[in-house]
Amino acid sequence: MKISRLFDAACASVLCLYLSSADAGTIFANTGNGSLMSFDTDTLLQTGGASLTAVSAGQELTFDNSGRLFGELYDGSNNLVEYDPTTLSIINQTSLAGGRTTGLAAWNGSLFALTGNGSLMSFDTNTLLQTGGASLAAVSTGQDLTFDNSGRLFGQFYDGNNNLVEYDPTTLSIINQASLAGGRTTGLAAVSVVPLPSAVWLFSTGLLGLIGISKRKKTT
């Protein structure tokens, strides 16, 4: 699946992008009460869902690498949810005790979120129950998470200082960190250059060899 345009591919704010293989895509967004909206990526006009209302802080959306859509919403209680991208309905939901998450990102069956102090939490994408990490705390605005296309997890958090970090999704620990001077980021997105498999290079070399042999035969 080729993503050729960037709207908010990190899904770190209330927008989330899903492109089909035909490059005809849909943008999803949370309303203030947690209902889902959909928009056409070509016209940016709404195609379905509820009307916008005042958005509560901390409402997030993210796709995992298999196309499942997850979110966090506040409707009087804090909840982790899974949405059906076709019907825009909630198909799974669980309450969050102690606060709300920020910066959701999902990959290979795990959903990750930041607590208020920048610590990482993990949740099972099928049950939406916590599987590891710290407890929830007061969330600072502008905290974000994103996976790149190779499965590396990056984040931004504020703990008195603004930081860009890389997390280990297995241990939930920080493996790289740099301070941000002058402010904080929002809406992270990451992409890595994916090298061509060795088989492609071997095939190309063989093909060039066959072309060379064919040219020599024609010459003789």
Secondary structure, 3 states (H helix, E strand, C coil): CCCCCCCCCCCCCCEEEEECCCCCEEEEEECCCCCEEEEECCCCCEEEECCCCCCCCCCEEEECCCCCEEEEEECCCEEEEEECCCCCCEEEEEECCCCCCEEEEEECCEEEEECCCCCEEEEECCCCCEEEECCCCCCCCCCEEEECCCCCEEEEEECCCEEEEEECCCCCCEEEEEECCCCCCCCCCCCCCCCCCHHHHHHHHHHHHHHHHHHHHHHC
